[in-house]
Amino acid sequence: MADSVAFAGESKAARYAELVPQIASLVDGEPDLIANLANVAAAVRQCLPIASWVGWYVRRGDELVLGPFQGNVACVRIKLGRGVCGTAAAERRTVIVDDVEQFPGHIACDAGSRSEIVVPVVRGGEVLAVLDVDSYELAAFDGDDAAGLARVVEVVSALAW
């Protein structure tokens, strides 16, 4: 198992290409979901210096419950369909928000957050969790982030839930 992650790539795409195998190494052979989610959140945060918050919301019935994260304290429970995280989970799709103040029903856990990307973890058609990444910068996330984080979530979806 790796005990740290490192990135040499300058572009986001290059950094994600480096991140995914490092995450696979971090979770390899570790059966504990919480430990794995914690390490993946830390690795993603290290990969994305523009991120102010990286974490997981795990599905529990009709809501998402805060899981391991890196950043300021956060909202604990989010109803499916509410806010960016709840919308991504309910619609089973990645949601990129350039300006959170323009997203109807945005939940402001951190008043400084300006943009956000949320990627659902879907297995067998069921949403298990979402990966939520916030930034203090407007329009911080794009298609490279969506593609890179989808590969991260693919590794996570294969874990024992």
C-alpha positions in Angstrom: 0.0 0.0 0.0 1.2 3.5 -0.8 1.6 5.8 2.2 1.4 9.1 0.2 0.4 10.3 -3.2 2.4 12.6 -5.5 1.7 14.4 -8.7 4.1 15.5 -11.4 1.6 16.4 -14.1 0.7 20.0 -14.7 -2.6 19.6 -16.5 -5.7 18.3 -14.7 -5.9 15.4 -17.1 -2.3 14.4 -16.4 -2.9 14.7 -12.6 -6.0 12.5 -12.8 -4.1 10.0 -14.9 -1.6 9.8 -12.0 -4.3 9.8 -9.3 -6.3 6.8 -10.4 -3.6 4.2 -10.1 -2.5 5.7 -6.8 -6.0 5.4 -5.4 -6.2 1.8 -6.6 -3.0 1.1 -4.7 -4.4 2.9 -1.6 -7.5 0.7 -1.4 -5.9 -2.5 -2.6 -6.4 -5.2 0.1 -8.1 -2.8 2.6 -11.6 -4.1 3.4 -12.7 -1.2 5.5 -15.0 1.2 3.6 -14.5 4.2 5.9 -10.7 3.9 5.8 -10.8 3.7 2.0 -13.2 6.6 1.6 -11.0 8.7 3.9 -7.9 8.0 2.0 -9.5 8.6 -1.4 -10.9 12.0 -0.1 -7.4 12.9 1.0 -5.8 11.8 -2.3 -8.4 13.8 -4.4 -7.8 16.9 -2.2 -4.0 16.6 -2.8 -4.6 16.1 -6.5 -6.8 19.2 -6.8 -5.2 22.3 -5.2 -8.2 24.3 -6.2 -10.5 22.2 -4.1 -11.6 23.7 -0.7 -13.6 20.6 0.3 -13.6 16.9 -0.8 -15.8 14.3 0.7 -18.4 11.6 0.5 -22.0 11.5 1.3 -23.2 7.9 1.7 -26.8 7.0 0.8 -28.9 5.9 3.8 -32.5 5.4 2.5 -33.9 8.6 1.1 -31.0 10.8 2.2 -27.2 11.2 2.0 -25.2 11.2 5.2 -21.8 12.8 5.6 -18.9 10.4 5.3 -15.1 10.9 5.4 -14.0 14.3 4.1 -11.2 16.9 3.9 -12.1 20.5 4.7 -14.3 22.6 6.9 -17.2 21.1 8.9 -20.1 20.1 6.7 -23.8 19.5 6.5 -24.6 16.1 7.9 -27.8 15.0 6.1 -29.1 15.9 2.6 -32.4 14.6 1.2 -32.2 13.0 -2.2 -33.2 15.6 -4.8 -32.1 18.5 -2.6 -29.0 20.7 -3.3 -26.3 19.7 -5.7 -25.4 16.4 -3.9 -29.1 15.3 -3.7 -29.7 16.2 -7.3 -26.7 14.3 -8.5 -27.8 11.3 -6.5 -31.5 11.5 -7.5 -30.6 11.9 -11.2 -27.7 9.5 -11.1 -25.5 11.9 -13.0 -22.5 14.2 -12.5 -23.4 17.7 -11.8 -21.0 20.6 -12.3 -22.0 24.0 -10.9 -19.9 27.0 -12.0 -21.6 29.4 -9.5 -23.4 27.8 -6.6 -25.4 30.9 -6.0 -27.1 30.3 -9.3 -28.1 26.7 -8.5 -31.7 26.5 -7.2 -31.8 25.0 -3.8 -28.1 25.0 -3.2 -27.2 24.0 0.4 -24.5 26.4 1.7 -22.5 24.3 4.2 -19.5 26.6 3.7 -20.5 30.2 2.8 -17.2 30.6 1.0 -17.9 27.9 -1.6 -18.3 29.3 -5.1 -18.4 26.2 -7.4 -18.9 22.5 -7.0 -18.8 19.1 -8.8 -20.7 16.0 -7.5 -20.2 12.6 -9.0 -22.5 9.7 -7.9 -21.2 6.3 -7.1 -23.6 3.9 -8.9 -23.5 0.2 -8.8 -26.2 -2.1 -10.3 -28.3 1.0 -11.0 -28.3 2.0 -7.3 -26.7 5.1 -5.9 -24.4 4.1 -3.1 -22.9 7.6 -2.4 -21.7 10.8 -4.0 -18.2 12.3 -4.2 -18.6 16.1 -3.6 -15.8 18.5 -4.4 -16.1 22.3 -3.7 -13.9 25.3 -4.5 -13.7 28.9 -3.4 -13.2 29.8 -7.1 -16.0 30.3 -9.6 -16.1 27.8 -12.5 -13.3 25.7 -11.0 -14.5 22.4 -12.5 -14.9 21.2 -16.1 -15.1 18.1 -18.3 -11.6 17.0 -17.3 -12.7 16.9 -13.7 -15.9 15.1 -14.6 -13.9 12.4 -16.5 -11.1 12.1 -13.9 -13.5 11.9 -10.9 -15.6 9.4 -12.8 -12.5 7.1 -12.9 -12.0 7.7 -9.2 -15.6 6.8 -8.5 -15.3 3.7 -10.7 -12.5 2.4 -8.4 -14.6 3.2 -5.3 -17.7 1.6 -6.7 -15.8 -1.8 -6.8 -15.2 -1.7 -3.0 -17.1 -3.7 -0.5 -20.1 -1.6 0.5 
